Amino acid sequence: MINKPKPDEYAAFYGNYISLVWEGPVLNILEDLASTTYKFFSEFTDEQANYAYAEGKWTIKEVLGHMIDAERTFAYRILAFSRGQEELPGFDENAYVENATFNSRTIQDMAAEFKATRIANLYMLRALTPGQLNITGIANGSKVSVLAIVYILAGHELHHLKIIKERYLI
């Protein structure tokens, strides 16, 4: 079993994400989330998924699109650091959403893309050695371990699912 990362392995703002990840094998959690998150989003109609709870807030489709972008970004960080790269830039999540076409796509297509992206990433994650999990790099100006990014993947997803349930489904 892979233990949760220690607080010195990630910037403090990631602590909120990591704290959302329950105890258990994190790769199993990520695998379970691939299915449950897919099911959750695929049950929306496109009309429901085009909803934003307030002016200037993302639609449900845009939240899912952001989750897909973040999944890819975190996975790239894992790949890059585990292969020896030492530093990567951050990403502007608002610019990514603004420059995407999420609202023109179907929610079912996006849900399937999220699941496929996660499944592909799980192959990479399962191949990481304990030594690779302990490697650290600099992302967005902050030190972070590969292990912490694995937990951030899960916690980021849980964070956004919670927001949707609390703010969009009332």
N, C-alpha and C positions, 0 to 999 in steps of 0.2 A: 504494500500500500504506500502511496505517496502522501507524505504529511504536508499540511498547509505550510506555506512559506512563512518565514519569520518577518516581523515588521521592518527589519533592516534590509530586506530584499526588494522593497518596492517603495515608491513615493507614498506619502500619507494619504493622498486623495484616492488611491486605489484600495485603501483599507475598507471603504464602504462596500465595494464590489466583493472583495475576498470574504468579508464577514457574512455575506449572503449565501455562501456555498456551504451546504450542510456537510456533516462528517460522512465519510465513505470514500471509496476509490473515485478520484476526480475524473478519470477517463470514463468510468461507468456513468457518472453523473452527466458528463457531456454527451454520451451516447443516448442516455434516456431523454435528455433535454432535446436532442435532435428530433426525436419522435413526438414528444409532447408539444414542443414549440411549433413544429410543422402542423400538427392537428389543431392547435389553438388558432393559428393564423388562417389555415385553410377553411375554417368554418365561418369566416366572415364573408359577407357579400362584398362586391366592389363598392357598393354604395356605403356600407358601414365602414369599409377600410379607407374611404376618402374623407372620413370625419376627423376634425381637429377639435379639441375641447375648448380652445380659445383662439382668438385672433393672434397670428404670428407663431402659433405652435404647430409642430409637425402633425401631419395626418398619420393614421395608423400605418398606411403604406410607407410613408417616409420614415417612421420609426423602424419598421422592419428593414427597409433599405439601409438605414444607418446601421442596424445590427449586422447585416450582411457585409457592409463596408468594414465595420470594426472587426468582424470575424476574420476577414482577409488581412487586415492590417496587423492584428495581433498574431495571426499565424505567420505572416511574413517576418515579424520580429522574432518569433520563436525559431524559424528556419535560419534567419540571418545570424542571430547570436549563437545558435547551436553549431553553426558552421564556421564561426570565428570572426564574423564582423563585429565591430565594437561599438558603433554608434549609428543611430538612425534618427531622422527627423520625426516630429510629431505630425499629426494631420488635423486639418481644420474641418471638424465634423459638419459644421454649418455650411461651409463652402461645398463640401462633398454632396450634401443633400440638395443644396441650391442648384448644383450643376448636373444633377441626375434627372432621370425621367420616371421616377417611381410611381407617380400618380397616374401615368398613362398606361401602366402595366396592370395585369390582373393580380389580385392578391394570391390566387392559387399558384400562379407562375412564380411569384416571389417566395411563397412558402416552400415550394419545391426547390428553388435555388438555395434558400437558406439550408435546408436539409442536406442537399447534395454537397454544399460547401463544407458543412460540418463533418459529413461522412468522409470526405477527402482529407480534411485536416486530421481526423482521428487516425488515419493510416500513418501520417507523419508523427503524431504524438505518441503512438504506441511503439514506434521505432526509436524513440529517444532513450539514451542510456542514463543511468543515475548521474554520471559525470556531466552530460550535456544539460540535464535539468538544473544543475548547480551553476552553470555559466551565467555571468551577468554581462549586461551591456548598458548602453545609455540610449534611452528612447525619450524623445520629447524633452531632452535636457535632464532627465532623472535616471538614476541607476535602477535597474530592474533585473531580476533573475528570470531565466526561462521558466522555472517552476512557478514563479509568481504570475507570469503571463498566462500560463495554463489555467490558473485559478481565476485570473481576471477575465478570461474568455467566458467562463461559466457565470461569474458574478455579474458581468456586464449584461449578459442575457437576462439573468434573474432580475436585475435592476429595472430593465425596460419592460419586462413582463409585469412587474409590480406596478409600474407607473401606468401602463395601459389599463390594468384591472382597477386601479384606484381613480384614475382621472378620465378615462375614456368610456368606461362601461358602467356609468352611474345612472 
